[in-house]
Amino acid sequence: MVAGIHVLDQGGITTTRDPYYIGIVYHVLEIAAVVAAVLLLAGRVRAGWLLAAGVAAGPVLGYVLSRGPGLPDYRDDVGNWTEPLGLVSLAVEGALLLLAVPLLARNLRCRPR
């Protein structure tokens, strides 16, 4: 779902947002979200939940930075805290983070010796 929201926000899979580095970060996030899902489905739980936590935390940080002080060459969203798709994204990423962190911690505690 994180990947889908960011593909939608970016304007499609083949579109790259401006500035260019923001578009690249979107593409990396989208790929990482798919890889995290594949890892979890393949039973690679520790790596999957670790990547899922990063997929959740990264966009939250990006949201705060882009709406707060702004990012280099990207000031379009400064102060735009109530954008509907951004709020949906925060809710999904927050839920994923709340799921991933305890499951990752549990998995790390249950390491085989």
N, C-alpha and C positions, 0 to 999 in steps of 0.2 A: 504494500500500500504506500510506503514511503516513496518508493521509486515511481509509482504511478502519479502521485501528487506532484512530484518534481518534474516529471515528463510533461504533465498538463501545464504546470506553471511556466515551464521553459518554452512551450509552444510546439511540442512534438519531439520525437526521438532524434530526428535529423536536424533540429534547430539548435543553435548555440546562442545563449544569452549574451548580451553586452553588459559590461566589458567581457572580453574573451576569457579571462581567467575565471570569472563567475560561471560562465557556460561550461568550462572544463570541470570545475568543481561539481556542478550539477551532474555531468556525465559520470564522473568518478563515483559520486554518491549513488546514482541509479544502478551502476554496475555492482557496487559493493552490496547494495540491498539485495540484488538478485543472488549474488554469491553467498551471502549470509543465509538466505532461504534454502539454497541448494545444499550448503553444508549441514544445516539442521535436518533437512529431509534425508540426507545421506548418513545421518547418525554421528556426524562430527560435531558433537554437542558443544564442547568447550570452545572450539574455534568459531562455531556458528553464533553462539551467544555473545562472545567477545566482539565479533564483527557487528552483530546486531546492536549492541550497546553503542558502538561508535557511529553506526548509521543513525541512531536515534539522537545521540548527543551532539554530533557535528552540526546538523541543521538548526538545532535549538541555539547553539552558539552563533551560527551565521545569522539567524533571525534577530537576535539581540544586537549584534554588531551592526547589521545593516539598518536596523530601525533606530538604534541609538546614535552612536557617533558617526556612523557611515563607514564605508570601505573605500579604499583608493579607487578613484575614477567611477565610483558607484554611490550616488547620493539620492537616487530615485525614491527609495523607500524610507528615508530618514523621517521619523515621526509617524509612519504609517502602521501603527500597532494593531489596527482593527481590520486589516485586509482579510476578507472571509477565507480565502484559500490558505493564507498564512496561519490563521487560527485553527483551521482543520488540520493543517500540517503539524502544528504544535501539539494538538490533542493526540494525534496518531503517534508522533514521536515520543511524547510523554508517556503514553500507555506502553509503547515498546520498551522504553527505558525502565519503567516500573516492573516490567516482566523480565527483561534481560538481566538486570543487575542481580536480583536475588537468585535467579536460576544459575547464573554464572558463578556466583559466590558459593552456592550449594554444590555445584559441580567441582569447584576447586577444593572444597573441604573433603569431598568424597574421593580423592585421588587414590588410585590403587598403589600399594607399596611394593 
